[in-house]
């Protein structure tokens, strides 16, 4: 069985509004819920918290 091309999931950052791979977004832990990706990319998050 051959595998097709890998499909990378992407998200749009709410700050810079650029489409980026999910790996560019931090995971956010939530008490009692499954973790999810933040809506702001790692670059924008670091700039905001610096």
N, CA, C, O and CB atoms as a CASP TS submission, in Angstrom:
PFRMAT TS
TARGET T0000
AUTHOR 0000-0000-0000
METHOD Language model
MODEL 1
PARENT N/A
ATOM      1  N   UNK     1       0.845  -1.187   0.000  1.00  0.00           N
ATOM      2  CA  UNK     1       0.000   0.000   0.000  1.00  0.00           C
ATOM      3  C   UNK     1       0.886   1.244   0.000  1.00  0.00           C
ATOM      4  O   UNK     1       1.808   1.345   0.810  1.00  0.00           O
ATOM      5  CB  UNK     1      -0.959   0.001   1.226  1.00  0.00           C
ATOM      6  N   UNK     2       0.626   2.162  -0.871  1.00  0.00           N
ATOM      7  CA  UNK     2       1.411   3.395  -0.935  1.00  0.00           C
ATOM      8  C   UNK     2       0.676   4.504  -0.205  1.00  0.00           C
ATOM      9  O   UNK     2      -0.553   4.562  -0.177  1.00  0.00           O
ATOM     10  CB  UNK     2       1.688   3.802  -2.400  1.00  0.00           C
ATOM     11  N   UNK     3       1.455   5.357   0.368  1.00  0.00           N
ATOM     12  CA  UNK     3       0.885   6.487   1.095  1.00  0.00           C
ATOM     13  C   UNK     3       0.903   7.721   0.215  1.00  0.00           C
ATOM     14  O   UNK     3       1.839   7.932  -0.555  1.00  0.00           O
ATOM     15  CB  UNK     3       1.652   6.746   2.404  1.00  0.00           C
ATOM     16  N   UNK     4      -0.132   8.534   0.333  1.00  0.00           N
ATOM     17  CA  UNK     4      -0.214   9.769  -0.431  1.00  0.00           C
ATOM     18  C   UNK     4       0.632  10.844   0.215  1.00  0.00           C
ATOM     19  O   UNK     4       1.320  10.581   1.201  1.00  0.00           O
ATOM     20  CB  UNK     4      -1.661  10.236  -0.554  1.00  0.00           C
ATOM     21  N   UNK     5       0.592  12.046  -0.322  1.00  0.00           N
ATOM     22  CA  UNK     5       1.373  13.150   0.255  1.00  0.00           C
ATOM     23  C   UNK     5       0.865  13.496   1.652  1.00  0.00           C
ATOM     24  O   UNK     5      -0.333  13.435   1.927  1.00  0.00           O
ATOM     25  CB  UNK     5       1.309  14.398  -0.656  1.00  0.00           C
ATOM     26  N   UNK     6       1.785  13.852   2.508  1.00  0.00           N
ATOM     27  CA  UNK     6       1.426  14.228   3.878  1.00  0.00           C
ATOM     28  C   UNK     6       0.689  15.566   3.861  1.00  0.00           C
ATOM     29  O   UNK     6       1.099  16.506   3.181  1.00  0.00           O
ATOM     30  CB  UNK     6       2.693  14.311   4.784  1.00  0.00           C
ATOM     31  N   UNK     7      -0.381  15.633   4.603  1.00  0.00           N
ATOM     32  CA  UNK     7      -1.155  16.869   4.697  1.00  0.00           C
ATOM     33  C   UNK     7      -0.835  17.506   6.039  1.00  0.00           C
ATOM     34  O   UNK     7      -1.090  16.918   7.090  1.00  0.00           O
ATOM     35  CB  UNK     7      -2.699  16.603   4.544  1.00  0.00           C
ATOM     36  N   UNK     8      -0.278  18.703   6.002  1.00  0.00           N
ATOM     37  CA  UNK     8       0.068  19.410   7.221  1.00  0.00           C
ATOM     38  C   UNK     8      -1.103  20.290   7.650  1.00  0.00           C
ATOM     39  O   UNK     8      -1.638  21.064   6.855  1.00  0.00           O
ATOM     40  CB  UNK     8       1.347  20.254   7.021  1.00  0.00           C
ATOM     41  N   UNK     9      -1.485  20.163   8.892  1.00  0.00           N
ATOM     42  CA  UNK     9      -2.551  21.015   9.418  1.00  0.00           C
ATOM     43  C   UNK     9      -1.983  22.412   9.646  1.00  0.00           C
ATOM     44  O   UNK     9      -0.856  22.567  10.116  1.00  0.00           O
ATOM     45  CB  UNK     9      -3.149  20.429  10.742  1.00  0.00           C
ATOM     46  N   UNK    10      -2.760  23.400   9.316  1.00  0.00           N
ATOM     47  CA  UNK    10      -2.328  24.780   9.492  1.00  0.00           C
ATOM     48  C   UNK    10      -3.365  25.542  10.305  1.00  0.00           C
ATOM     49  O   UNK    10      -4.526  25.143  10.406  1.00  0.00           O
ATOM     50  CB  UNK    10      -2.095  25.463   8.127  1.00  0.00           C
ATOM     51  N   UNK    11      -2.917  26.638  10.872  1.00  0.00           N
ATOM     52  CA  UNK    11      -3.790  27.535  11.619  1.00  0.00           C
ATOM     53  C   UNK    11      -3.436  28.962  11.224  1.00  0.00           C
ATOM     54  O   UNK    11      -2.355  29.220  10.696  1.00  0.00           O
ATOM     55  CB  UNK    11      -3.650  27.319  13.167  1.00  0.00           C
ATOM     56  N   UNK    12      -4.343  29.873  11.481  1.00  0.00           N
ATOM     57  CA  UNK    12      -4.087  31.290  11.226  1.00  0.00           C
ATOM     58  C   UNK    12      -3.916  31.987  12.568  1.00  0.00           C
ATOM     59  O   UNK    12      -4.783  31.900  13.437  1.00  0.00           O
ATOM     60  CB  UNK    12      -5.246  31.945  10.394  1.00  0.00           C
ATOM     61  N   UNK    13      -2.798  32.673  12.729  1.00  0.00           N
ATOM     62  CA  UNK    13      -2.508  33.396  13.962  1.00  0.00           C
ATOM     63  C   UNK    13      -3.450  34.592  14.067  1.00  0.00           C
ATOM     64  O   UNK    13      -3.638  35.328  13.098  1.00  0.00           O
ATOM     65  CB  UNK    13      -1.018  33.856  14.005  1.00  0.00           C
ATOM     66  N   UNK    14      -4.034  34.780  15.231  1.00  0.00           N
ATOM     67  CA  UNK    14      -4.963  35.900  15.422  1.00  0.00           C
ATOM     68  C   UNK    14      -4.241  37.235  15.555  1.00  0.00           C
ATOM     69  O   UNK    14      -4.873  38.284  15.426  1.00  0.00           O
ATOM     70  CB  UNK    14      -5.820  35.663  16.651  1.00  0.00           C
ATOM     71  N   UNK    15      -2.944  37.225  15.808  1.00  0.00           N
ATOM     72  CA  UNK    15      -2.193  38.469  15.959  1.00  0.00           C
ATOM     73  C   UNK    15      -1.612  38.938  14.619  1.00  0.00           C
ATOM     74  O   UNK    15      -1.882  40.052  14.170  1.00  0.00           O
ATOM     75  CB  UNK    15      -1.068  38.285  16.986  1.00  0.00           C
ATOM     76  N   UNK    16      -0.807  38.066  13.985  1.00  0.00           N
ATOM     77  CA  UNK    16      -0.151  38.465  12.730  1.00  0.00           C
ATOM     78  C   UNK    16      -0.964  38.068  11.497  1.00  0.00           C
ATOM     79  O   UNK    16      -0.639  38.480  10.383  1.00  0.00           O
ATOM     80  CB  UNK    16       1.239  37.841  12.647  1.00  0.00           C
ATOM     81  N   UNK    17      -2.005  37.281  11.685  1.00  0.00           N
ATOM     82  CA  UNK    17      -2.926  36.855  10.633  1.00  0.00           C
ATOM     83  C   UNK    17      -2.248  36.098   9.501  1.00  0.00           C
ATOM     84  O   UNK    17      -2.706  36.151   8.360  1.00  0.00           O
ATOM     85  CB  UNK    17      -3.632  38.046  10.072  1.00  0.00           C
ATOM     86  N   UNK    18      -1.148  35.385   9.807  1.00  0.00           N
ATOM     87  CA  UNK    18      -0.464  34.562   8.818  1.00  0.00           C
ATOM     88  C   UNK    18      -0.842  33.104   9.043  1.00  0.00           C
ATOM     89  O   UNK    18      -1.029  32.671  10.180  1.00  0.00           O
ATOM     90  CB  UNK    18       1.077  34.755   8.897  1.00  0.00           C
ATOM     91  N   UNK    19      -0.951  32.358   7.962  1.00  0.00           N
ATOM     92  CA  UNK    19      -1.226  30.930   8.059  1.00  0.00           C
ATOM     93  C   UNK    19       0.085  30.207   8.314  1.00  0.00           C
ATOM     94  O   UNK    19       1.052  30.376   7.571  1.00  0.00           O
ATOM     95  CB  UNK    19      -1.920  30.395   6.770  1.00  0.00           C
ATOM     96  N   UNK    20       0.114  29.393   9.380  1.00  0.00           N
ATOM     97  CA  UNK    20       1.338  28.703   9.782  1.00  0.00           C
ATOM     98  C   UNK    20       0.998  27.266  10.163  1.00  0.00           C
ATOM     99  O   UNK    20      -0.154  26.968  10.478  1.00  0.00           O
ATOM    100  CB  UNK    20       2.034  29.439  10.965  1.00  0.00           C
ATOM    101  N   UNK    21       1.990  26.372  10.137  1.00  0.00           N
ATOM    102  CA  UNK    21       1.747  24.992  10.561  1.00  0.00           C
ATOM    103  C   UNK    21       1.393  24.938  12.049  1.00  0.00           C
ATOM    104  O   UNK    21       1.797  25.807  12.821  1.00  0.00           O
ATOM    105  CB  UNK    21       2.982  24.115  10.274  1.00  0.00           C
ATOM    106  N   UNK    22       0.638  23.914  12.443  1.00  0.00           N
ATOM    107  CA  UNK    22       0.237  23.780  13.847  1.00  0.00           C
ATOM    108  C   UNK    22       1.431  23.714  14.788  1.00  0.00           C
ATOM    109  O   UNK    22       1.321  24.105  15.950  1.00  0.00           O
ATOM    110  CB  UNK    22      -0.616  22.543  14.027  1.00  0.00           C
ATOM    111  N   UNK    23       2.572  23.224  14.306  1.00  0.00           N
ATOM    112  CA  UNK    23       3.768  23.121  15.140  1.00  0.00           C
ATOM    113  C   UNK    23       4.271  24.496  15.587  1.00  0.00           C
ATOM    114  O   UNK    23       5.038  24.587  16.545  1.00  0.00           O
ATOM    115  CB  UNK    23       4.871  22.385  14.384  1.00  0.00           C
ATOM    116  N   UNK    24       3.854  25.558  14.914  1.00  0.00           N
ATOM    117  CA  UNK    24       4.266  26.918  15.275  1.00  0.00           C
ATOM    118  C   UNK    24       3.375  27.534  16.354  1.00  0.00           C
ATOM    119  O   UNK    24       3.497  28.724  16.645  1.00  0.00           O
ATOM    120  CB  UNK    24       4.256  27.804  14.043  1.00  0.00           C
ATOM    121  N   UNK    25       2.490  26.749  16.945  1.00  0.00           N
ATOM    122  CA  UNK    25       1.590  27.219  17.996  1.00  0.00           C
ATOM    123  C   UNK    25       1.809  26.369  19.246  1.00  0.00           C
ATOM    124  O   UNK    25       1.892  25.144  19.158  1.00  0.00           O
ATOM    125  CB  UNK    25       0.098  27.156  17.530  1.00  0.00           C
ATOM    126  N   UNK    26       1.902  27.016  20.414  1.00  0.00           N
ATOM    127  CA  UNK    26       2.062  26.298  21.671  1.00  0.00           C
ATOM    128  C   UNK    26       0.786  25.544  22.027  1.00  0.00           C
ATOM    129  O   UNK    26      -0.315  25.947  21.650  1.00  0.00           O
ATOM    130  CB  UNK    26       2.440  27.266  22.798  1.00  0.00           C
ATOM    131  N   UNK    27       0.951  24.437  22.761  1.00  0.00           N
ATOM    132  CA  UNK    27      -0.196  23.723  23.308  1.00  0.00           C
ATOM    133  C   UNK    27      -0.608  24.436  24.592  1.00  0.00           C
ATOM    134  O   UNK    27       0.244  24.942  25.324  1.00  0.00           O
ATOM    135  CB  UNK    27       0.136  22.204  23.572  1.00  0.00           C
ATOM    136  N   UNK    28      -1.897  24.477  24.865  1.00  0.00           N
ATOM    137  CA  UNK    28      -2.424  25.159  26.039  1.00  0.00           C
ATOM    138  C   UNK    28      -3.147  24.128  26.898  1.00  0.00           C
ATOM    139  O   UNK    28      -4.121  23.520  26.456  1.00  0.00           O
ATOM    140  CB  UNK    28      -3.379  26.335  25.637  1.00  0.00           C
ATOM    141  N   UNK    29      -2.671  23.932  28.120  1.00  0.00           N
ATOM    142  CA  UNK    29      -3.306  23.001  29.052  1.00  0.00           C
ATOM    143  C   UNK    29      -4.543  23.654  29.655  1.00  0.00           C
ATOM    144  O   UNK    29      -4.542  24.839  29.988  1.00  0.00           O
ATOM    145  CB  UNK    29      -2.316  22.569  30.169  1.00  0.00           C
ATOM    146  N   UNK    30      -5.604  22.849  29.786  1.00  0.00           N
ATOM    147  CA  UNK    30      -6.847  23.373  30.352  1.00  0.00           C
ATOM    148  C   UNK    30      -7.340  22.368  31.387  1.00  0.00           C
ATOM    149  O   UNK    30      -7.475  21.185  31.075  1.00  0.00           O
ATOM    150  CB  UNK    30      -7.935  23.626  29.236  1.00  0.00           C
ATOM    151  N   UNK    31      -7.609  22.812  32.607  1.00  0.00           N
ATOM    152  CA  UNK    31      -8.070  21.931  33.673  1.00  0.00           C
ATOM    153  C   UNK    31      -9.386  21.257  33.293  1.00  0.00           C
ATOM    154  O   UNK    31     -10.371  21.928  32.987  1.00  0.00           O
ATOM    155  CB  UNK    31      -8.234  22.714  34.978  1.00  0.00           C
ATOM    156  N   UNK    32      -9.392  19.929  33.315  1.00  0.00           N
ATOM    157  CA  UNK    32     -10.601  19.180  33.048  1.00  0.00           C
ATOM    158  C   UNK    32     -10.932  19.003  31.584  1.00  0.00           C
ATOM    159  O   UNK    32     -11.913  18.335  31.257  1.00  0.00           O
ATOM    160  CB  UNK    32     -11.721  19.831  33.709  1.00  0.00           C
ATOM    161  N   UNK    33     -10.140  19.582  30.684  1.00  0.00           N
ATOM    162  CA  UNK    33     -10.398  19.478  29.254  1.00  0.00           C
ATOM    163  C   UNK    33      -9.133  19.013  28.544  1.00  0.00           C
ATOM    164  O   UNK    33      -8.038  19.087  29.102  1.00  0.00           O
ATOM    165  CB  UNK    33     -10.884  20.831  28.678  1.00  0.00           C
ATOM    166  N   UNK    34      -9.283  18.544  27.341  1.00  0.00           N
ATOM    167  CA  UNK    34      -8.131  18.140  26.543  1.00  0.00           C
ATOM    168  C   UNK    34      -7.321  19.385  26.163  1.00  0.00           C
ATOM    169  O   UNK    34      -7.900  20.446  25.926  1.00  0.00           O
ATOM    170  CB  UNK    34      -8.583  17.358  25.269  1.00  0.00           C
ATOM    171  N   UNK    35      -5.995  19.267  26.102  1.00  0.00           N
ATOM    172  CA  UNK    35      -5.186  20.421  25.690  1.00  0.00           C
ATOM    173  C   UNK    35      -5.483  20.802  24.246  1.00  0.00           C
ATOM    174  O   UNK    35      -5.901  19.965  23.446  1.00  0.00           O
ATOM    175  CB  UNK    35      -3.686  20.117  25.858  1.00  0.00           C
ATOM    176  N   UNK    36      -5.264  22.067  23.922  1.00  0.00           N
ATOM    177  CA  UNK    36      -5.493  22.541  22.561  1.00  0.00           C
ATOM    178  C   UNK    36      -4.403  23.530  22.185  1.00  0.00           C
ATOM    179  O   UNK    36      -3.620  23.960  23.032  1.00  0.00           O
ATOM    180  CB  UNK    36      -6.892  23.191  22.425  1.00  0.00           C
ATOM    181  N   UNK    37      -4.360  23.879  20.931  1.00  0.00           N
ATOM    182  CA  UNK    37      -3.375  24.854  20.445  1.00  0.00           C
ATOM    183  C   UNK    37      -3.831  26.264  20.780  1.00  0.00           C
ATOM    184  O   UNK    37      -5.023  26.568  20.744  1.00  0.00           O
ATOM    185  CB  UNK    37      -3.160  24.708  18.920  1.00  0.00           C
ATOM    186  N   UNK    38      -2.870  27.124  21.106  1.00  0.00           N
ATOM    187  CA  UNK    38      -3.182  28.534  21.328  1.00  0.00           C
ATOM    188  C   UNK    38      -3.551  29.172  19.994  1.00  0.00           C
ATOM    189  O   UNK    38      -3.209  28.634  18.941  1.00  0.00           O
ATOM    190  CB  UNK    38      -1.982  29.281  21.987  1.00  0.00           C
ATOM    191  N   UNK    39      -4.233  30.292  20.019  1.00  0.00           N
ATOM    192  CA  UNK    39      -4.652  30.963  18.784  1.00  0.00           C
ATOM    193  C   UNK    39      -3.625  31.984  18.305  1.00  0.00           C
ATOM    194  O   UNK    39      -3.786  32.572  17.235  1.00  0.00           O
ATOM    195  CB  UNK    39      -5.992  31.648  18.992  1.00  0.00           C
ATOM    196  N   UNK    40      -2.569  32.196  19.091  1.00  0.00           N
ATOM    197  CA  UNK    40      -1.484  33.116  18.730  1.00  0.00           C
ATOM    198  C   UNK    40      -0.224  32.283  18.530  1.00  0.00           C
ATOM    199  O   UNK    40       0.090  31.435  19.366  1.00  0.00           O
ATOM    200  CB  UNK    40      -1.267  34.228  19.837  1.00  0.00           C
ATOM    201  N   UNK    41       0.502  32.506  17.441  1.00  0.00           N
ATOM    202  CA  UNK    41       1.700  31.713  17.140  1.00  0.00           C
ATOM    203  C   UNK    41       2.803  31.955  18.170  1.00  0.00           C
ATOM    204  O   UNK    41       2.737  32.896  18.961  1.00  0.00           O
ATOM    205  CB  UNK    41       2.217  32.044  15.732  1.00  0.00           C
ATOM    206  N   UNK    42       3.815  31.090  18.146  1.00  0.00           N
ATOM    207  CA  UNK    42       4.912  31.182  19.124  1.00  0.00           C
ATOM    208  C   UNK    42       5.654  32.503  19.025  1.00  0.00           C
ATOM    209  O   UNK    42       6.019  33.077  20.052  1.00  0.00           O
ATOM    210  CB  UNK    42       5.891  30.033  18.928  1.00  0.00           C
ATOM    211  N   UNK    43       5.888  33.000  17.817  1.00  0.00           N
ATOM    212  CA  UNK    43       6.626  34.256  17.627  1.00  0.00           C
ATOM    213  C   UNK    43       5.844  35.421  18.259  1.00  0.00           C
ATOM    214  O   UNK    43       6.408  36.224  19.001  1.00  0.00           O
ATOM    215  CB  UNK    43       6.877  34.525  16.103  1.00  0.00           C
ATOM    216  N   UNK    44       4.562  35.499  17.960  1.00  0.00           N
ATOM    217  CA  UNK    44       3.732  36.589  18.501  1.00  0.00           C
ATOM    218  C   UNK    44       3.557  36.450  20.008  1.00  0.00           C
ATOM    219  O   UNK    44       3.518  37.450  20.725  1.00  0.00           O
ATOM    220  CB  UNK    44       2.354  36.609  17.815  1.00  0.00           C
ATOM    221  N   UNK    45       3.452  35.220  20.487  1.00  0.00           N
ATOM    222  CA  UNK    45       3.299  34.993  21.922  1.00  0.00           C
ATOM    223  C   UNK    45       4.557  35.453  22.675  1.00  0.00           C
ATOM    224  O   UNK    45       4.462  36.102  23.716  1.00  0.00           O
ATOM    225  CB  UNK    45       3.015  33.497  22.205  1.00  0.00           C
ATOM    226  N   UNK    46       5.736  35.107  22.134  1.00  0.00           N
ATOM    227  CA  UNK    46       6.997  35.530  22.775  1.00  0.00           C
ATOM    228  C   UNK    46       7.116  37.053  22.782  1.00  0.00           C
ATOM    229  O   UNK    46       7.572  37.632  23.768  1.00  0.00           O
ATOM    230  CB  UNK    46       8.215  34.908  22.047  1.00  0.00           C
ATOM    231  N   UNK    47       6.714  37.702  21.697  1.00  0.00           N
ATOM    232  CA  UNK    47       6.790  39.171  21.621  1.00  0.00           C
ATOM    233  C   UNK    47       5.836  39.803  22.624  1.00  0.00           C
ATOM    234  O   UNK    47       6.158  40.831  23.221  1.00  0.00           O
ATOM    235  CB  UNK    47       6.462  39.666  20.190  1.00  0.00           C
ATOM    236  N   UNK    48       4.681  39.209  22.813  1.00  0.00           N
ATOM    237  CA  UNK    48       3.678  39.760  23.735  1.00  0.00           C
ATOM    238  C   UNK    48       4.105  39.593  25.183  1.00  0.00           C
ATOM    239  O   UNK    48       3.824  40.458  26.013  1.00  0.00           O
ATOM    240  CB  UNK    48       2.322  39.088  23.515  1.00  0.00           C
ATOM    241  N   UNK    49       4.788  38.482  25.504  1.00  0.00           N
ATOM    242  CA  UNK    49       5.159  38.219  26.897  1.00  0.00           C
ATOM    243  C   UNK    49       6.537  38.775  27.256  1.00  0.00           C
ATOM    244  O   UNK    49       6.935  38.722  28.420  1.00  0.00           O
ATOM    245  CB  UNK    49       5.131  36.729  27.163  1.00  0.00           C
ATOM    246  N   UNK    50       7.259  39.298  26.293  1.00  0.00           N
ATOM    247  CA  UNK    50       8.608  39.833  26.581  1.00  0.00           C
ATOM    248  C   UNK    50       8.533  41.172  27.271  1.00  0.00           C
ATOM    249  O   UNK    50       9.566  41.763  27.585  1.00  0.00           O
ATOM    250  CB  UNK    50       9.425  39.968  25.296  1.00  0.00           C
TER
END
